[in-house]
Amino acid sequence: MPQDSDMKPTPSRTRPLRLWLAGQATILAGAAAMAWTHSFIPMALAGSAALMMTVPLVKAIATGKRIRR
């Protein structure tokens, strides 16, 4: 019977981490758009999106699921 340590990470296991990283990239894009447009709206939208993309990672950590090997 295979153990968890023998199994490779599956897309469902790495998905929360990938979403969180995408949220961080969204913040960078929002910061760049804020600099170009001289408006706080792009950064506010990017921050909101990043917060929403963080929720699956927090839920996975709270339930004790393994995110990576």
C-alpha positions in Angstrom: 0.0 0.0 0.0 1.6 3.3 -1.0 2.2 5.9 1.6 1.7 9.7 1.3 5.4 10.2 1.1 5.6 7.9 -1.9 3.0 9.8 -3.9 3.8 12.7 -6.2 1.9 15.9 -5.7 -1.3 15.9 -7.8 -2.9 19.0 -9.4 -5.5 18.9 -6.7 -2.9 19.1 -4.0 -0.9 21.9 -5.6 -3.9 23.9 -6.7 -4.3 26.1 -3.6 -0.6 27.0 -3.7 -0.8 27.8 -7.4 -3.9 30.0 -6.8 -2.0 31.8 -4.0 0.9 32.5 -6.3 -1.5 33.7 -9.0 -2.9 36.1 -6.4 0.6 37.4 -5.7 1.2 38.0 -9.4 -2.2 39.8 -9.6 -1.0 42.2 -6.9 2.2 42.9 -8.9 0.1 43.6 -12.0 -2.3 45.8 -10.0 0.7 47.8 -8.7 2.0 48.3 -12.2 -1.4 49.3 -13.4 -1.7 51.7 -10.5 1.6 53.3 -11.5 0.6 53.6 -15.1 -3.0 55.0 -14.5 -2.3 57.0 -11.3 -5.4 55.5 -9.8 -5.9 53.2 -6.8 -8.7 51.2 -8.4 -6.4 48.6 -10.2 -4.6 47.9 -6.9 -7.8 47.7 -5.0 -9.2 45.2 -7.5 -5.9 43.2 -7.5 -5.8 43.1 -3.7 -9.4 41.8 -3.6 -8.7 39.2 -6.2 -5.5 38.1 -4.3 -7.5 37.8 -1.1 -10.1 35.6 -2.8 -7.3 33.4 -4.3 -5.8 33.0 -0.8 -8.9 31.4 0.7 -8.3 27.8 -0.8 -4.8 27.8 0.7 -6.0 28.9 4.1 -8.8 26.2 4.0 -6.3 23.5 3.0 -3.9 24.5 5.8 -6.8 24.7 8.3 -8.0 21.2 7.4 -4.5 19.7 7.5 -4.3 18.8 3.9 -0.8 18.4 2.5 0.0 21.2 0.0 3.3 19.8 -1.1 5.6 16.8 -0.4 
